[in-house]
Amino acid sequence: MPEHFFDLVVRNARVVTAADVFSCDIGIRDGRIAALGTDLPPGARDIDAAGRYVTPGGVDAHCHLDQPHAAPIRMADDFDTGTRSAVCGGTTTVIPFAAQQKGQSLRAAVDDYHRRAGDKAHIDYSFHLIVSDPTPTVLHEELPALIAEGYTSFKIYMTYDDLKLDDGQILDVLEVARQRGAMAMVHAENADCIDWLTQRLEAAGRTAPRFHAHARPMLVEREATHRAISLSQLVDVPILIVHVSGKDAVEQIRWARGLGLKIYAETCPQYLFLTAEDLGTEGEHAYLGAKCVCSPPPRDKSNQDVIWNGLADGLFTVFSSDHAPYRFEGEDGKHPGGEAVAFRHIPNGIPGLETRMPLLWSEGVLAGRLTPQKFVELTATNPAKAYGLHPRKGTIAVGSDADLVIWDERELTLTNSHLHHAVDYTPYEGMQLSAWPAITLARGRVAWDAAGFHASPGRGQFLTCGEPTLAPRRA
């Protein structure tokens, strides 16, 4: 037997999986969990968890990194800074998007995204596809081939002129998902309603950031959610509705589940911790609301309760950041040249990769809204299952990758200076949190601890995905 049977042992861990909480030691060898037990022999290195909770590293299954845009808009985070911020907040696997541009082949979009990732990533990653131009070649050749190669999920948009598909195109793409065993994600907002409202708001001079929410009321999400469910039912294929914001869409998903339809749902921190008021008010500082412009927009306080209830009772399958890292200041961001911009032209999205896990642990688990097991299910296990990475990712089990978070429960005030992304703000500035990762292990290596971030660009591996393994369930 070698001098040290394990490379690392995490001792006295209070381990949390989606099913259980139990105390044990975790033996790690060659980047994977080799043993769970008590009184394991010494490793080359031992870490004492001292009875603290240890959860699987998070799987952020909806984030945007270095996604191409028309100039001058540019994302602040690439695969270096984005994965750095992720691991400092307890996320050890990310799945950003290889976005097809209209007129571009889907294969070219994937090749471009691999070039963008290069050898920058500090943690493991996969790609979703974004299908914006489902030509016959894409539908019959490229998309089936890419699914077979391990790109088993893709996103469909019902809004944004450069991305949206009409109903017939959506049906065509869903048919490929059904035939090939892929997971289709749907951004559900009615584009025509948004455009109609936007034109009338602009004609009335109502262009400040706060009117972004007026142009995207809950009914445009409700209608599109119902339509997406109906298209899914027609093709008889599961779908996942992304970034659900409030009760109108939630009611549609509960209705579909009641019919036994395989409709999954995702929500995000902005719908728990922000409201429409964060989009700003009238006056000289109205432009600051641009920091919180995202789609769908945040709703009101009562809708926060609806989202919390949906997380607790199983309505939501996945909790993702929808990290869209646009700077506030600068020509490429939300407030270019220090000038206020009409809400139509503000880049949609907010940063959240690093804060997703601590926000939900603090305000979900420690505030008594969620069990530790439900936290793991939402942030790690279900995302890994939904996108074909389980059990390698998303759980603490023998044979799984040694992606672990040891939680430090302490009071802290969240500020952007605390974070490791390349964005110049956080929408959660000043929030009081009750926890942050003390140590994050990525495939058995300490990537974050009290000494700070331990850089390892290029150590992150691209992972192909298998067929989704989520079991159908009702809320």
N, C-alpha and C positions, 0 to 999 in steps of 0.2 A: 504494500500500500504506500502511496506517496506520502511525504511528510505532512501535507495538508490535503485532505480529501476534498475540501471545498475551497474555492477561491475567496468566498465571502460568506459569513453567516450573520444574518440579522436575528438577534436574540431578543427574547421577551417581547415578542410582537403581539399586539391585539389585532389579529388578521380579520379583515372584512372582505367577504365576497358578496355576490348578489343574493346568495342564499343564507349565509351564516356569519356569525362572529365567533372567533375562537382564539385561544392563546397558544402560541407555539414558536419555535425557532424556524427560520427559513434558510436552508442551505442552497448556495448558488455555485454553479460550476459552468464554465464556458458560456456565460451570459444567460443561462437558463436556470429555472428552479429545479434543483436536483432532489430536494427532500424537504418535507414538512414534518416536524417532530419536536420532541423535548430533549434537552440535554444533547444536542448534536455535537459531534467532535469539533474542535477548533478549526477555523478557516485560516487561510493566509492573512485575512483581516476579519475582525469581528466588529459589528456595530450593535450597540445596546439600544433597542427601541424603548426600553424602560417602561413597558406597559402601554405605550402610546398606540393609537390606531395606525394600522398600516393597510393602505388600500392599493389596488392595482393602479399603475400609471394611467392617467386619463387618455382616452381616445377622442380627440376633437375631430368629429367627422364632417364638420362644415366650417371651413375657414378658407380665406383667399390670401394667397401669397404671390407677389410679383406677377399678378394677372395682367396681361397687356391691355392698354387703353389707348384711345386716340389722344395725341398731345393736346394740351399740356398736362392732362391728368396722369398721375403716376402713383402707384402704391408705395408706401414708405418701407414696408417690410418685404425682404426677399427671403430665401430659404435659410440664410444665415441668421438674420435678426429675428425672423419669425419663429424658427425652431428654438432659438436661444430663449426667447420670452416664454414659449410654451413650457419648456422643461423647468424653468424657474417657478412656474405656477403649478407644477405637478402633472403636466400633460407630456406623455412620452411617445405618442403616435399622432400624426396629423394626416388628414386627407383633404388637401386643397383641390382646385379645379383646373383641368386642362380645357380651356375654353376655345371652342371653334368659332372663328369669325365667319360671317356670311361670305360665301365665295371661296372659303378655304376648305381644304379637305380635313376631315377629323384626324387622320393620321398625321398630317402636318402639325396640327395643334398639339398632339401628344409629343411629337419629336421636339417641338419648340419648348415645351414645358420641361422635358428632361434636360434640355440644354440650360434652362433657367435654374433648375435644381442643382445641376452639376455635382460638385463635391462640397457643397455648402452646408448640408443639413447636419445638425447635431443629434437628431433623433430620427427614428424610422418614419417612413411616409409612404402613402399610396396616392393614387390620383382618382378622382371622379372625372367623368367627361361632362362637358356642356355641349349639348346638341342644339345648334342654332340654325343649321341649314341642312335639313334631312333630304338630301338629293337621293335619287335612286342608287347611286354608287355608295353613298353613306349607309343607306338602309340595308342594302343587299350584300355589300362587300365589307366596307370598313368597319361598321359597328359590330356585326357578328364576329369578325376576325379579332377586333380589340377585346370584346367580351371573352372570347376563348383564350386570349393572352393574359387575362387577369385584371382587366379594367371592367369590373362587373357592376358598376353603378354609373348613372348619369343623371344630369339635371335638365329639366325642361322648364322654360319660362313662359308664363302667360302675360307678361308685361315687359317693358323696355323695348323700344323700336328695333334695336340692333340684336335682340336675343329672342323675342317672342315668337311662338309658333301658333298657327291657327288650330282649330279643333281637329281638322282632318290630318294635319301634320302630327299632332299629339297622338292621335289614334295609330298612325303608322309607326311611330316610335315605340308606343306601348306594346304594339304587336310584336316588335322585335324583343322587347323585354320578356314578354310571355314565352316566346319561342326559345329564348336563349338562357332563361333563368337569371335575369339581371334585375337590379333594384332601380326603379325610376323615382327620382325626387322631383317634386313639383313646387315651383314658386307660384302661389295662387293669389293673383290680384287681377282684376278686370282692367285691361289696358285702355279700352275705349271709354269707360267711365272716368278713369283717371285723367285722360286727355281732355275730355269734355269739361270736367270740373276745373282743371288747370287753366284752360283757356278763359273761363269765366272769372276765375280769381285774378288772373293777370289783367283782364280788361278792367277790373275794378281797382287795380293798383295794389292788390294784396299779394305781394311777392316775398315777404319776409319769411325766414325759415319756419315760423310757427304755422304758416299756411300749408306747409307740406302735409301736415296731418289732415287739414281740411280737404285736400285733394285726394286723400286715400282713406276715407272713412271705413269703418268696419264692414259696411255692406259690400264694398268692392272685393274685400277678402272673402266674405261669406258667399257671394255669388260664384266667385272663381273656385272656391273650395268645393262647393256643391257640384259645379261643372266637372272639376277634376275627378271627383268621386264617381260621377256618372260615366265619364269616359273610361275610368278604371273598371267599373262594373260591366260596361259594354264589352270590353276586351277580356274581362275576367283575369285581371293581373293585379297583384299588390302594388300600391304606391305609398310613398312617404311624403306627406305634406310638410314642407320646411317652414321654419320661423313663424309658427302660429302665434298671433298676438293677443287674441281676446275671445270673449264669450261667443260671438257670432260664428266664428270658424269652429270653435270647440263644439258648439251644438251640432253643427253639421257632421263632425267626425263622430260624435256620440251616436247620432242617428244612423250613420253608416255602420258603425260597429254593432248597433242593435239589429241590423239586418244580416249580420254575420260576414260583412265584407272585410277584406284584409286591407284596412286603411291604417297606416302608421302615421305618427305625428311627432314633430320636433318643435321645441321652443328654445329660447335663448335668454341670457341674463337681462337684456334690455327690456324685456316684457315683465320682469320681476322687480326691477330696481329703478327704472325710468318711467316718467309719464309724459303726456303731451305738453305739460308745463315746462319740461326741460328743453323743448324746442324754442323757448324764448317768449318774450312779450313784446309789446310795442315800446318804442323809445330808442335812445342812442345805442343801447347794448343789445338790441334785438338780434344783431348778426351772430352773437355768441351761440344762439340756438343751432347754428349750422353744425356744431360739434355733435349733436345728437340726432341728426337727420339720418334715418335708415328706413328701409321698407320691408314689411309694413312698419308704420311708425309706432312708437309707444302710445299706449292708450291711457286710461285713467286709473285711479287707485282701485276701484272695484274690479277692474279687469286683472289687476295683479293678483287678487284673491282667487279669481277663476283659474289663472295659470298655476298658482301654487296648488290648488286642489287637484288640477289635472296631473301635476307631477306626482302627487302623493297617491292618487287612486288608480294609476296605470293608464290614463288617457294618453299621456305622452310616453313615447318609446325612447326618445333620445333627447339629451340636453347638450346643445352645441353653442359655440361662441358666435358663429357667423362673423368672425374676425374679418373686417374689411378696413385695412390700415391706411387711411388717407390722413395726411398731415392737415392741421388747421391753417397754419400760416404757410406762405410760399406760393409761388406761381402754379404749383402742381397740386394744390390742396383745396380745402373748403372755403378759404378766405383769401383768394389770390390777390396779391398786391395790396393787402390791407383794405380791400374794397368789399362791401356787402354784395352778395350775389343772389339773384332771384332763386327761389327754392328749386325751380325746375333744373337749374344748372349746378346745384350742389352735389358733389359725389355722394352717392348713397352708401352708408355703412359706417360702422364705428369699430374701434379696436376692442379686443376682449380675450385674446388667446391666453394671456397670463392670468387674468382675473377670474375666468370661468369657474375653476375648481374651488379656489378660496371663497368666492362669493357664495357658492352653493353649500359648501361645508359650514361656513359661518352662519348663514341665515336660513339654511335648510336643516342640517343635522343638529347643530348646536342650539338653534332656536326652537327645536322640537317639532319642526314641520315635516321632516323626512327622517326615516330610519337610516342608519349607516348603510344598510344593505340596499335600500332604494337609491341612495346616492351612487353607489358603485354600479348598479344596474343602468342608471341613466347616463353616467359620465364615462363608463368604460365597457361594461359587458355587452349591453345592447348595441352600442355603436359598432363594436367588433363583430357581433353577430349579424347586424344589418348589412354589413359590407364585406363579409366573408373573410374576416381576420381572426375569428375565434376558433379554437382556444389558444392560439399562439399569443394573442393580445386580449386584454380585457378581463383577466382573471388571475387569481393566485392559485396555481395548481402545479403539480409536478409535470415538467415538460414545457410549461409556458415560459415565455421570455421573462426574465427577471426585471420587469418594469414595476417599480414600487415607489410609493409615497409614504414617508413617515411624517405624521401630522404634529405640528407644534401648536398647541392651543394657548394663544396669548392675545392680548389686546393690541391692535395697531391701527393707525390712521392711514388709509390708502392715499398715496399721492403718486403723481406720474414719475417723480424722481425715484420712487421705489422700484419702478418697472424697468424691463429690459428690451422693450420693443423700440422701433425707430420712429414712433409716432410722438408728436409733441404735446399730447394731452391724453387723459383718460376721462371718459364720461362719469366715472365713479369717484372723482376727486373728492377727498374729504370724508369718504365713508368710513365708519368704524367697523373693523372686522375683528373676529375672535379667533382666527387661525390662519396659518400659512404653512406650506410645506417646510419642514425642518431639513429633510433630505429627500432628494429625488434620485432614484436609480434608473438608468436607462440601459437595458440589457446587462445588468450586473455592475455597471460602472457608476460611481457617484458623479452626477452631473450638476447637482446643486446642493449646497449645505450651508452651514453658518459662515463658512469662509467665502461664500459667493458662488458664482457661476464658473464651472470648469469646462472650458471650451474644448470641443472636439469636432471641428468641422470636417465633414466627410465621413464621420462614423455612422451617421444615419444611413440606413439601407432602404432602397426602394423595395416595397413589398407588393407582389401581385396578390390579388384577392380571389377568393373562391366564391362559390354560390352563397347568397345570403342564407343564414340559418335561423332567422327569427321564427318562432312558432306563432301562429295566429292566436290572438287573444282578444277578449272584450274588456272594455273599461267597466 
